[in-house]
Amino acid sequence: MKKMMFSAGIIALSLLSVSVQAAVTPEEAARLGTDLTPLGAERAGNASGTIPAWDGGLSRPGEDTNRPKDPFADEKPLFTITRANLDQYRDQLSPGQIAMFERYDTWAMPVYKTHRTAAYPQELYNIIAQNAVNTTLVEGGSGLNNFSNVIPFPIPSSGIEVIWNHLTRYRGGAVERTIGQFPVQANGSFEMVRLKEHLVWPEYLEGGRDEQADNNILFYFLQQVLAPARLTGTVLLVHDTIDQVKEGRRAWIYNAGQRRVRRAPNVAYDGPGTASDGLRTSDGLDMFNGAPDKYNWKLVGKKEMYIPYNSYGMMSTDLRYNDILLAGHMNPEYLRYELHRVWEVEGTLKDGERHIYAKRNFFIDEDSWTASVIDHYDSRGELWRVGEAYNAQFYAYDVPWMAAEALYDLNNGRYVALGLANEESVYMNFDLKARRTDYTTQALRRLGIR
């Protein structure tokens, strides 16, 4: 009887939590795939025709598996936003984007025809539809109940739900990439940090998810530093937890100089990002990652905005890094912006919490749930850094991700660019065969030996 009463109490508390943070009704979820896309975006275009209807996205299975070719290479800009004509476009830009024009007279945004290329594998659409009616937030919003794999809230009703969609969006399941990170000085000089990274969801491990071993795990992340020589041999392993208030992120680092593995609790929140010269926080990788618990999240609404999109030109092996990385900012000649609908979410640091960013304003692409622009504010409320994700659809695998990301410091003129691979022969591997034993501290020791 006591056990039955205890169980009944747990169920009651669970139902109370669900009533506060309810999933959508089956009738609402039925909109997915009809007037909404399977990911929850508005299927229709806008009234003026500058944003087209979504027609299934860009999917070409098996084609260009390592590095996608530019399907829009013959297109020319419709117009270019510059400091001279900025006033015409302010309403479709973030404050950070506007500040880039005010800071640099060399900054420009070439705007192209909009293509809604985002697409997922069909089997994930079915999972997302189930999440819509089943997934709820834990009390406080730091975790998820009844969540499976990807996109818990395709029809969001709060800012924290939109943020969770960014955190859980699909990036290939099990992927290996070899890329460069470039802390760029104010005069344009840089030293490349060459990285090899694994990003693996438990569902895509050989043998699949193990409910005990993978309990509360969102993904496994492994990062090896391949260059420069002074950093070679440093390896980072992260078991990223879903509810990081319940259980903090598990992180270990192998230091080549010390030749040992140690826990790395600072690989979270505003701890310094790996080899970023102080330009990126740990939670600034992939635009934003990790626990959302330090901020209050306000859903401002949706707007039409010029964001980086279909950035295939930035992946071209015809370019050198010196072509792309200029003093102050990326070379606008190789950037592509399009008009898309975004969710705007304002994150304000909670009372009593500490972080170098007191406020972050997110502009999240409705089609892919990628945080495409983030404006970062300091403790005085001053705009400090501007982040941009250079979105691209890896159409051979139905993966919306990014060709690169950049974080521009408006105060000192420096920035960090991450993800470029123009001078790499092997770039993305979405066919990674990932074993659970590859993401243990024993595997970290093996990788760290040089």
Protein Blocks (a to p, Z undefined) as FASTA:
>chain_A
ZZmmmmmmmmmmmmmmmmmmccddfklmmmgoplpcfkopafbacfkopaccdehiaade
hiaklbccdfklmpccfbdcdfklmmmmmmmccfklmmmmmmpmkbccdddddddfbccd
fklmmmmmmmmmmpccdehhlacehiehiajblpccbfklmmmmmmmmcehhpacddddd
ddddfkopacddddddddddfklgghiaafklmgoiabdcddddfbdfklgoiacddddd
fblmlpgcddddddfklopacddfklgcjbccehklopacfklgghigcjfklpccddfb
dcdddddehilklmpckbcfklmmcghiacfklgccdddddddddddddehiacfblbdc
ddddfklopafbdcdddfkopafbdcdddddddfknopacdfbdcdddfknopacdehia
klbfblcdckbccdfklmcfklmmmmmpZZ
